[in-house]
Amino acid sequence: MSRETLFNAALLLGLLLVPIWALLTDEPFTITLATRAVILALAAAGLNIALGIGGLVSLGHAVFFGIGGYAMGILAHHAQGFTPLMEWPFVIEGTKSMPVIWLLAIVVSALAALVIGLLSLRTTGAYFIMITLAFGQMFYYFAISWSAYGGEDGMSIYVRNDFPGLNTLAPIQFYGLCLALLVVVLVFSARLRRAPFGLSLNAARQVPARLEAVGLDPMRLKLVAFVISGAITGLAGALFADLNRFVSPTMFSWQFSGEIMVLVILGGVGRLFGPVAGAVTFVALEHVLGGLTEFWHIYLGLILLGVVLFARGGITGLIAGREASHD
Amino acid sequence: MSTILIIEQMLNGLQSGVMLFLMAAGLTLIFGVMGLINLAHGSLYMVGAFAAAAVAGLTGSFVLALMAALVAAALAGAVIEILVIRRLYDSDHLDQVLATFALILIFSEGTRWVFGSFPLFLDIPDALSGPVTLPGGIEYPLYRLALIVAGLLVGVGLWVLIERTRLGIQIRAGENDREMIAALGVDISKLYTLVFALGAALAGLAGALVGAIQSVQVGMGEPVLILAFVVIVIGGIGSIKGAFIGALLVGLTDTLVGIFLPELLKLFMDAAPATSAGSAIASMSIYILMSLVLIWRPSGLFGARA
């Protein structure tokens, strides 16, 4: 077993043990923190597919996170107000069922990723970074001016949505649900990177010309990766909104896009468990440093600078060495 | 909808355009010469505004405030170039984005720590306050007119610097081939620090000038930064001419669409939905403009073909 596998196993075990630890120490808030970490890890795992394997530096992934959040917000808003979402040409009611919300979040973010990807992938390098950033701003300003759904103030949901057979209001059960989804996505990512698609995508990042020479279209591979990536981040957005029972335009903000990217880099770009390591560290830092000083972002900035300048493999790279999965 | 209103709004668009140009020029210069994406450019804008507000508060002099903005931003730029940015020239864009994002966090929280969370105010100097009557009987704030003139002057100065001076030749040569000009005996790392400080000073100047018509607060740099990115993407990254045309396009689009689209929509629909739909589309208009330009020319209006 390689050091990275051991590290990943330890991380997963740690996440599984959080509820027990919280019960033993009688600090139920730990579970909420861990839920936050797991959901952020899910968002970052989405970005890791585009960024880590495909090399697509998207500074606009908050778009999909926000779409997921608003999918939840809009459906639940109509369900709790007993107003139909749409009356014409046929009636669509809101819903409080999580699986339906997730499905909508995934489908709409995938569609948005398809359109944004089609336009953005015409460009490369710095242009790609900036055009994804600009799409993020476009959605951000749209959400701010969309007064039907709260505009700048966002909207609150009174009760967390339902999942068949579970009491989602119990923190442990909601945590379990989020963790299960994260594991599903990680298993999917692990299989994806060994599948022909993942291998060719890896090649599309490194030597697009050679890929074309063997008859594969690097553009199409990148587009598919971008869509999958957006859909996963969208799912995370729906969960995040459900965790806070609140959605607002800040979910679309470019700072948030930057934060998702920070999670990926902090954990280790392209590493399977990089997003998990990054998100856990981020939430822990936020909690510990945030308790010490109001200005904890200064320290986050310094740590981040340190990682970029001196520890290029992120946390996973520091602990497990450089050789492993990422070329 | 009178002609006067239209001209007034065009002047407003022009004013925000030339201020954007000050930001975009530095950003595009730094990208063109060093190949660096600098997200922290907005922080330098903020540094300039805060320095100006602080010095104006102490001395009451607007000229001293502007000097302070230039010096503080250039100094901050030189310091981060030497400590951090210099190590990023050979890295990929991802590392640059991350490191300069980290710098934003440090600058923003550091400023909040020093100055607190409340906005500061920078007053328009007495000599430039009040309206002025333009030909045709248009009343327009003198200060905004001064901003347009100042921005255009800086633009001309920049053009002279780049096209007509020895430093400009070195900068242009640095864009094309850094090994070659290093071999010709130009101290490339000193040149890079200088270019970065120059870009920073322009951003700081813009921050101070705009700070007098808006409030000076933490986070003021990021919206402008993103607009400046849109500008240089439209104009073509690395092209100062592109940055100028792009800045005017963005400034005018942003202002004019915001004012006139709701009015235009009112001709076709009820007033309330027209206003909300109009303002929704207006806030997205420059991003739509940018997408259109990129679909037409993926490397901007004046960018080198990638």
Chai-1 contact restraints between the chains, C-beta under 6 A:
chainA,res_idxA,chainB,res_idxB,connection_type,confidence,min_distance_angstrom,max_distance_angstrom,comment,restraint_id
A,V57,B,H93,contact,1.0,0.0,6.0,A-B,restraint_1
A,V57,B,L94,contact,1.0,0.0,6.0,A-B,restraint_2
A,L119,B,S291,contact,1.0,0.0,6.0,A-B,restraint_3
A,R122,B,P298,contact,1.0,0.0,6.0,A-B,restraint_4
A,T123,B,P298,contact,1.0,0.0,6.0,A-B,restraint_5
A,A126,B,I37,contact,1.0,0.0,6.0,A-B,restraint_6
A,A126,B,H93,contact,1.0,0.0,6.0,A-B,restraint_7
A,A126,B,I237,contact,1.0,0.0,6.0,A-B,restraint_8
A,M130,B,F229,contact,1.0,0.0,6.0,A-B,restraint_9
A,M130,B,V233,contact,1.0,0.0,6.0,A-B,restraint_10
A,A134,B,V230,contact,1.0,0.0,6.0,A-B,restraint_11
A,A134,B,Y287,contact,1.0,0.0,6.0,A-B,restraint_12
A,A134,B,M290,contact,1.0,0.0,6.0,A-B,restraint_13
A,Q137,B,I226,contact,1.0,0.0,6.0,A-B,restraint_14
A,Q137,B,Y287,contact,1.0,0.0,6.0,A-B,restraint_15
A,M138,B,M284,contact,1.0,0.0,6.0,A-B,restraint_16
A,M138,B,Y287,contact,1.0,0.0,6.0,A-B,restraint_17
A,Y141,B,S283,contact,1.0,0.0,6.0,A-B,restraint_18
A,Y141,B,M284,contact,1.0,0.0,6.0,A-B,restraint_19
A,F142,B,A280,contact,1.0,0.0,6.0,A-B,restraint_20
A,F142,B,M284,contact,1.0,0.0,6.0,A-B,restraint_21
A,S145,B,S279,contact,1.0,0.0,6.0,A-B,restraint_22
A,S145,B,A280,contact,1.0,0.0,6.0,A-B,restraint_23
A,S145,B,S283,contact,1.0,0.0,6.0,A-B,restraint_24
A,S147,B,S276,contact,1.0,0.0,6.0,A-B,restraint_25
A,G258,B,F101,contact,1.0,0.0,6.0,A-B,restraint_26
A,I265,B,L98,contact,1.0,0.0,6.0,A-B,restraint_27
A,F295,B,E109,contact,1.0,0.0,6.0,A-B,restraint_28
A,F295,B,W113,contact,1.0,0.0,6.0,A-B,restraint_29
A,H297,B,L105,contact,1.0,0.0,6.0,A-B,restraint_30
A,H297,B,E109,contact,1.0,0.0,6.0,A-B,restraint_31
A,I298,B,I106,contact,1.0,0.0,6.0,A-B,restraint_32
A,I298,B,E109,contact,1.0,0.0,6.0,A-B,restraint_33
A,L300,B,L105,contact,1.0,0.0,6.0,A-B,restraint_34
A,G301,B,A102,contact,1.0,0.0,6.0,A-B,restraint_35
A,G301,B,L105,contact,1.0,0.0,6.0,A-B,restraint_36
A,G301,B,I106,contact,1.0,0.0,6.0,A-B,restraint_37
A,L304,B,A102,contact,1.0,0.0,6.0,A-B,restraint_38
A,L305,B,A99,contact,1.0,0.0,6.0,A-B,restraint_39
A,L305,B,A102,contact,1.0,0.0,6.0,A-B,restraint_40
A,V308,B,D95,contact,1.0,0.0,6.0,A-B,restraint_41
A,V308,B,L98,contact,1.0,0.0,6.0,A-B,restraint_42
A,V308,B,A99,contact,1.0,0.0,6.0,A-B,restraint_43
A,L309,B,R87,contact,1.0,0.0,6.0,A-B,restraint_44
